[in-house]
């Protein structure tokens, strides 16, 4: 039996609990048991591996996860996602213990916007309102006026006066897409998601030729040439809902492959083809999301480590723009 101090030592060295798990353990049953014993809830992003999605209490995109984190009455929130998502849960729940199976589960988009550099950029445009995509650090959120997600970004922008100058950060592709949809001319920070930027337009076009009846559905974090050939563009949840309501039976899915698990579960008679990136891989996985495993999730719940700890002043500063997002989302029923 490993004591808590030994567990912490392992965590300090690895960023996750680097402990052996008995291969005979039924991890699904043990995780369910721990949830009940500890009054814990598992929130999982659509990009997590299928086993984690299947054991989660709630599966969603960034907006849905933030809303679920705000409403939960659990004592412990176990976030199966990446670091900024767990941070958001802690920002909204200072009195609850928030756990992340692997502290190294970061985000390339979040990393593309260091708060210190962004502050210098922001200070050059004092008349601009800062709208920041939720895929960013707590430090970036603290520099923002309103947070948004891909689900609600357009509605939030449209709720503001047409003559209001706006800085949109950190995703330049999502910002450019919203500019096109709304006719705005937002000032865009030069950040991007590594997963959504490496889809191959050439390979997707070849897939369309081979699968003539397939519809291309894409996340707005993708580059403009890819979005230009899409039959539908939407958030992760938007893509899932589209496949449930649409009459087509075949889809080329241009986002992280984790969502295909839910698409297939909800549409067992339909075919979902992962769009290929511009490398030798057949599909496109987020290496950060996939750092979480069922074993790490189990150990995280058992030892209640790693835990997200946050400075209170930073938490309060980061909470204001999130609260504004949730207010606007509730107003528009998002």
Buried (B, 14 or more C-beta within 10 A) or exposed (E): EBEEEEBBEBBEEBBBBBBEBEEEEEBEEBBEEBBEEBEBBBBBBBBBBBBBBBBBBBBBBBBBBBBBBBEBEBEBBBBBBBBBBBBBBBBBBEEBBBBBBBBEBBBBBBBBBBBEEBBEBBEEEEEBBBBBBBBBBBBBBBBBBBBBBBBBBBBBBBEBEEEEEBBBBBBBBBBBBBBEBBEBEBBBBEBBBBBBBBBBBEBBEEBBEEBEEBBBBBBBBBBEEBBEBBBBBBBBBBBBEBBEEBEBEEBBBBBBBBBBBBBBEEBEEBBBBBBBBEEEEEEBBBEBBBBBBBBBBBBBBBBBBBBBEBEEEBBEBBBBBBBBBBEBBEEEEB
